[in-house]
Amino acid sequence: MKKPDSASDQRGEIEVDKLTRKMGKYALVMAVSKRAREMKERAARMPLGPSPASYIERALRDVAKGKVKVVRGRED
């Protein structure tokens, strides 16, 4: 059974609109891009890593599931 505030539906598709309303467009883009970059850097150390498109999808799923903590504040 899924959580009521989950950002993915029963088919496992990510509901980007729901995430955007929840955290804002800019915060969502920044969180997904940072997470995807982290995965890409880790995969660079291993041969035959996943394709770049799958980094974005996996990062988006991680954000939707709450696996990535988004901290709002100023970067100095």
C-alpha positions in Angstrom: 0.0 0.0 0.0 1.4 3.4 -1.0 1.6 6.4 1.2 -1.1 9.1 0.5 1.5 11.8 -0.2 3.6 9.6 -2.5 4.8 11.2 -5.7 4.5 8.0 -7.7 1.4 6.0 -8.8 0.7 2.3 -8.5 2.5 1.6 -11.9 5.6 3.1 -10.4 5.4 6.2 -12.7 6.6 9.4 -11.1 4.1 12.2 -10.8 6.3 15.2 -11.5 3.5 17.7 -11.1 2.9 16.5 -7.6 6.5 16.8 -6.7 6.7 20.2 -8.3 3.7 21.4 -6.2 5.2 19.9 -3.1 8.8 21.3 -3.3 8.9 23.8 -6.1 10.2 23.5 -9.6 13.7 25.0 -8.9 14.2 22.8 -5.8 13.1 19.7 -7.7 15.4 20.4 -10.6 18.4 21.1 -8.3 17.8 18.0 -6.2 17.4 15.7 -9.2 20.4 17.1 -11.0 22.7 16.9 -7.9 21.6 13.3 -7.2 22.1 12.3 -10.9 25.5 13.9 -10.9 26.5 11.9 -7.7 25.4 8.7 -9.3 27.2 9.5 -12.5 30.5 10.2 -10.6 30.2 6.9 -8.7 29.4 5.0 -11.9 32.5 6.5 -13.6 34.6 4.4 -11.3 32.9 1.2 -12.5 32.9 -0.1 -16.0 29.6 -0.4 -17.9 27.5 1.9 -15.7 23.9 2.8 -16.6 23.1 5.2 -19.4 22.8 9.0 -18.5 19.0 8.9 -19.0 18.7 6.3 -16.3 20.6 8.6 -13.9 17.9 11.2 -14.2 15.1 8.7 -13.8 16.7 7.0 -10.8 17.4 10.4 -9.2 13.8 11.5 -9.7 12.6 8.2 -8.1 14.9 8.8 -5.2 13.6 12.3 -4.6 10.0 11.0 -5.0 10.6 8.3 -2.4 12.2 10.7 0.0 15.6 9.0 -0.2 17.2 12.4 -0.9 17.0 15.1 1.7 16.4 18.5 0.3 17.7 21.3 2.5 16.6 24.7 1.8 18.9 27.6 2.5 21.6 29.8 1.2 24.8 28.4 -0.4 27.8 30.5 0.4 
